[in-house]
């Protein structure tokens, strides 16, 4: 890596150590710290700033540093004792490795203290109202589109080795690629893990979890020591109660993606699923007198601007189901067949 100019160095390094730089700038400085010039700069800053770290943090960091170095030294000495037949040169080479390892450890303690990587993580919540959608951009560059009545919980900054968010509802994720920090979407007892990909996850309460992969790869972990992998174009339907998972390859992807285009599309979907969608989209509720009607399946498509009355009339036209409104957005669902 080419040496950075001194005047530029100071500004950039200060931004990184103060946690005010971009991810690319942080990587650039981290690489530069591995050079002789960078090590010299880092050592100088360590000497200058070490005194500014609080006594509690200093003791904790020093304790961890001493224990870690002791373990490293013991492993090194043990290895030397076991290899007595090695040449003196070999032992000198092995011993020389301790210095950069210890220096790297000291650098890590220094950097984490300055950048507050291990400080308490703050979380944010985004909740989407009835009938609306919302776009969220996370700190790592991941884009999330949330459907109506969905909730996303995420940290204001991700950790060094992982990225984890929690979802209730439906969302489309376009995950920023970072092989060193897998991205996990948690939904009750199911985790969806990726490194960089595009996928849709529908995880409303009291409904099966549906994950449809558009690009990349995902791994579903149900916390029962079972996992399921998906390939692009595949969809998984996970039963929260039984733990069963059915993987298929939908011919028509429009029912999965239509909500992102501000419309609804169903293909031989059970009435129960359609009514739940209408409740979230229009803020209405349904009182079902005969549960058998929920087994009926329907294919229909309509923009979200369509009045709910018109949607229900379309269903009535092609079925033996009737809808009766009795005020405040409440509808009674019944069968027209005795």
Beta strands, then each sheet from edge to edge (+ up, - down):
strand 1: 123-127
strand 2: 134-137
strand 3: 143-146
strand 4: 151-155
strand 5: 162-174
strand 6: 182-187
strand 7: 190-194
strand 8: 198-203
strand 9: 209-215
strand 10: 218-221
strand 11: 227-230
strand 12: 235-238
strand 13: 245-248
strand 14: 263-270
strand 15: 285-288
strand 16: 297-303
strand 17: 321-325
strand 18: 330-335
sheet 1: 1+ 4- 5+ 3- 2+
sheet 2: 1+ 4- 5+ 6+ 7- 10+ 11-
sheet 3: 1+ 4- 5+ 8- 9+ 12- 13+
sheet 4: 14+ 16-
sheet 5: 15+ 18+ 17-
end
